[in-house]
């Protein structure tokens, strides 16, 4: 049984990502941990006026959050009515990423599914500030679901190669699980200058032979400035349904989205995006 963390701030994007998770894993026995993190700065001054004398701000925040999480779980049970799915309500009052990592460790979470939302900065525009931090600092895989993306058959995946030699079998468990369950065809995509081209490099060849013997490998010439556009065009041309990359400290992600001012960005990633973590 998979143990999946579903962070939510009760926004449309986060609810949409949770609904996506329900459909993605509809055939799988899962423990879902629906998690809301409150912070002091989110508490509105007007709300403090209704706090009774024998209550604390902390307790009021937590109780309100618990009710909202429980209502959300009730809606999920009604709307999806899946006997294979079990739900757990979690609430914390803490730094967001610290709270996420504590829950991951305490409940032995296999992976996280969360939505994205716009913010300032190119990376944050793609992922949302909280999602970007979870991608960077989480110790388990993160599946980021862009806004307004509905579930469709995940039959084609592109893995943007980076630091593959640092991935071990444990790091790949979630990817292999999702690929197997969705009968996904996997393509590995390397990018770089023509001088870097080796079809494939030795470590990539051994990696594919060991872990994905049926996967295809492509190479695209691209520098950092053109990388995002090249990857985007490739996903459109090959009808890719979701993407995957190694994201610990996500230097490759920074390369992918660097050099493109927001005002000139004509498109955004609009596929589910699985980020794995390399071995420290």
matplotlib code that plots the C-alpha trace (Angstrom):
import matplotlib.pyplot as plt

x = [0.0, 1.4, 1.5, 0.9, 1.1, -1.4, -0.5, -3.4, -4.0, -7.6, -7.0, -8.5, -5.1, -4.4, -7.9, -7.5, -4.1, -5.8, -8.6, -5.9, -4.3, -7.7, -8.0, -4.3, -4.3, -7.9, -6.9, -4.3, -4.6, -3.4, -3.1, -3.6, -2.4, -4.2, -2.1, -2.6, 0.2, -0.8, 1.6, 1.1, 1.3, -1.7, -3.9, -6.1, -6.4, -10.2, -10.3, -8.5, -11.4, -13.6, -11.1, -12.6, -10.8, -10.0, -8.7, -5.3, -4.6, -2.8, -5.8, -8.2, -6.1, -5.6, -9.2, -10.4, -7.8, -8.8, -12.4, -11.5, -9.3, -12.0, -14.6, -12.2, -11.8, -15.5, -15.9, -13.3, -15.0, -18.3, -17.1, -14.8, -16.1, -13.1, -12.8, -9.1, -8.4, -7.9, -7.6, -5.8, -6.2, -3.0, -2.6, 0.5, 1.5, 5.1, 7.5, 6.0, 9.0, 9.9, 6.4, 6.4, 9.7, 8.5, 5.4, 7.3, 9.6, 7.0, 4.5, 7.0, 5.6, 6.4, 5.8, 4.1, 1.4, 0.7, -0.5, 1.3, 0.3, 1.8, 4.3, 7.0, 10.2, 10.5, 11.0, 8.2, 5.9, 6.2, 6.0, 4.7, 6.8, 5.8, 6.1, 9.5, 10.8, 9.3, 10.9, 14.3, 14.3, 12.0, 13.6, 10.9, 9.7, 7.3, 4.6, 3.7, 0.3, 0.0, -3.2, -6.2, -4.6, -7.1, -6.0, -5.4, -3.7, -0.1, 1.2, 4.3, 6.9, 10.1, 12.9, 15.2, 18.6, 20.7, 22.8, 21.5, 24.6, 23.7, 20.3, 19.9, 17.1, 15.4, 15.3, 13.6, 10.9, 8.1, 8.9, 8.9, 5.7, 3.8, 5.3, 4.2, 0.7, 0.1, 1.8, 4.0, 6.5, 9.6, 11.9, 15.2, 16.1, 19.7, 20.5, 23.7, 26.1, 26.9, 30.4, 28.8, 26.8, 27.5, 24.8, 24.5, 27.3, 28.6, 26.9, 23.6, 23.9, 24.5, 21.7, 19.1, 20.2, 19.8, 16.6, 14.8, 15.9, 13.0, 13.3, 14.4, 17.0, 17.2, 19.7, 18.8, 21.4, 20.6, 22.4, 21.0, 19.3, 17.4, 16.9, 13.4, 12.1, 13.8, 12.3, 8.8, 8.9, 10.0, 7.1, 4.6, 6.0, 6.1, 2.7, 4.4, 1.9, 4.3, 7.9, 10.5, 13.9, 16.3, 15.8, 17.9, 19.2, 17.6, 20.5, 19.1, 15.7, 17.4, 19.1, 15.8, 14.0, 16.8, 17.2, 13.5, 12.0, 8.4, 7.2, 8.6, 7.4, 4.8, 4.1, 4.5, 5.0, 1.5, 2.2, 2.4, 6.0, 7.7, 10.9, 13.1, 16.0, 19.5, 21.5, 23.4]
y = [0.0, 3.4, 6.2, 9.5, 13.0, 15.6, 19.1, 21.6, 25.2, 24.6, 26.6, 25.6, 24.4, 22.2, 20.7, 20.0, 18.2, 16.1, 15.1, 14.2, 11.9, 10.2, 9.3, 8.6, 6.0, 4.9, 1.2, 1.2, 0.7, 3.9, 5.7, 9.4, 12.0, 15.2, 17.9, 21.6, 23.8, 27.1, 29.9, 32.9, 35.4, 33.8, 34.7, 37.7, 40.4, 40.5, 36.8, 37.4, 39.5, 36.4, 34.4, 33.7, 34.6, 30.9, 30.1, 30.7, 31.8, 28.5, 26.4, 28.5, 28.2, 24.4, 23.7, 25.7, 23.9, 20.5, 21.2, 22.2, 19.1, 16.8, 18.5, 18.0, 14.3, 14.0, 15.4, 13.0, 10.0, 11.2, 12.1, 9.2, 6.5, 4.3, 1.4, 1.1, 4.5, 5.4, 9.1, 10.7, 14.3, 16.2, 19.8, 21.6, 25.2, 25.4, 26.4, 24.8, 22.7, 21.7, 20.5, 18.5, 16.8, 15.9, 14.3, 12.5, 10.9, 10.3, 8.6, 6.9, 8.7, 7.3, 10.4, 13.8, 15.0, 18.7, 21.5, 24.5, 28.1, 31.3, 33.5, 35.9, 34.7, 32.2, 29.1, 30.1, 31.0, 27.4, 25.6, 28.0, 29.0, 26.2, 23.5, 24.8, 24.5, 21.0, 20.0, 21.3, 20.1, 17.0, 13.6, 11.8, 12.2, 15.0, 14.9, 18.5, 19.0, 22.2, 24.3, 23.1, 19.8, 16.9, 13.3, 11.6, 8.4, 8.7, 6.6, 8.6, 9.9, 11.9, 11.7, 14.7, 13.1, 14.6, 13.0, 9.5, 7.8, 9.1, 7.4, 4.0, 1.5, 3.0, 6.4, 5.0, 3.0, 5.6, 6.2, 2.5, 2.1, 4.8, 3.7, 0.1, 1.0, 3.3, 1.1, 4.1, 4.2, 5.9, 8.2, 9.5, 12.9, 14.3, 17.8, 19.7, 20.9, 18.6, 18.2, 16.6, 14.1, 10.5, 8.1, 7.3, 8.0, 5.0, 5.6, 6.3, 3.1, 1.0, 2.9, 2.2, -1.5, -2.0, -0.1, 0.7, -1.8, -1.0, 2.7, 4.9, 7.6, 10.8, 13.6, 17.3, 20.0, 22.9, 25.4, 26.8, 29.7, 27.4, 24.5, 25.3, 25.8, 22.7, 20.6, 22.2, 21.5, 17.9, 17.2, 18.7, 16.9, 13.5, 13.9, 13.5, 13.2, 13.7, 14.6, 13.4, 14.6, 14.4, 17.4, 17.4, 21.0, 21.1, 22.7, 21.2, 22.7, 26.1, 25.6, 24.5, 27.7, 30.2, 33.0, 33.5, 36.7, 36.3, 38.9, 36.9, 33.5, 32.4, 29.0, 27.1, 23.5, 22.1, 18.4, 16.6, 16.8, 14.1, 15.1, 12.4, 12.9, 11.7, 9.9, 12.2]
z = [0.0, -1.0, 1.5, -0.3, 1.1, -0.2, 1.0, 0.6, 1.3, 0.2, -3.0, -6.3, -7.5, -4.5, -4.6, -8.3, -7.6, -4.9, -7.3, -9.9, -7.3, -6.7, -10.4, -10.9, -8.1, -8.3, -8.8, -6.1, -2.3, -0.8, 2.5, 1.8, 4.3, 3.6, 5.2, 5.9, 7.4, 9.1, 9.9, 12.1, 9.2, 7.6, 10.6, 9.8, 12.4, 12.2, 13.0, 16.2, 17.4, 17.7, 19.8, 23.2, 26.3, 27.1, 23.7, 22.1, 18.6, 18.0, 19.1, 17.0, 13.9, 14.3, 15.1, 12.0, 9.8, 11.1, 10.3, 6.7, 6.2, 7.5, 5.2, 2.3, 3.2, 3.4, 0.0, -1.4, 0.1, -1.4, -4.8, -5.4, -3.0, -3.3, -0.8, -1.6, -0.3, 3.3, 4.5, 7.4, 8.5, 9.4, 10.5, 11.7, 12.7, 11.5, 8.8, 5.6, 4.5, 8.0, 8.5, 5.2, 6.0, 9.5, 8.2, 5.5, 8.1, 10.8, 8.4, 6.1, 3.0, -0.4, -2.4, -2.5, -4.9, -4.9, -7.1, -8.5, -8.6, -9.9, -8.0, -8.8, -10.5, -13.4, -11.2, -8.9, -11.8, -13.0, -9.6, -7.0, -4.1, -1.7, -4.5, -5.5, -2.0, -1.5, -4.8, -3.7, -0.1, 0.1, 0.6, -1.4, -5.0, -5.7, -8.4, -9.3, -11.0, -13.0, -12.8, -14.8, -15.8, -15.8, -15.7, -19.0, -20.0, -18.9, -21.8, -22.7, -20.3, -21.0, -18.5, -18.7, -17.9, -15.2, -12.5, -13.5, -12.1, -8.7, -8.7, -7.1, -7.3, -4.2, -5.8, -8.8, -7.0, -7.4, -11.0, -11.8, -9.9, -11.8, -15.1, -14.5, -13.3, -16.3, -18.9, -19.9, -22.7, -21.4, -23.4, -22.0, -23.3, -23.1, -24.1, -24.6, -27.3, -30.2, -28.7, -25.7, -27.7, -27.1, -28.0, -25.2, -22.7, -20.9, -17.6, -19.4, -21.4, -18.3, -16.4, -19.2, -19.5, -15.7, -15.0, -18.3, -20.9, -23.2, -23.0, -26.0, -25.8, -27.8, -27.9, -28.6, -29.2, -26.8, -24.7, -21.5, -23.3, -25.7, -23.3, -22.2, -25.7, -27.0, -24.2, -24.7, -28.5, -27.9, -25.5, -27.9, -31.0, -29.2, -27.4, -24.0, -21.2, -18.2, -17.4, -14.9, -13.8, -10.9, -8.7, -5.6, -5.4, -8.9, -10.8, -14.0, -13.2, -12.8, -16.1, -17.8, -16.7, -16.8, -19.3, -20.0, -18.6, -17.4, -19.9, -22.8, -21.6, -24.2, -22.6, -19.4, -18.4, -18.6, -17.9, -14.6, -13.5, -11.3, -9.5, -8.1, -5.7, -6.1, -3.4, -1.1]

ax = plt.figure().add_subplot(projection="3d")
ax.plot(x, y, z, "-o")
ax.set_aspect("equal")
plt.show()
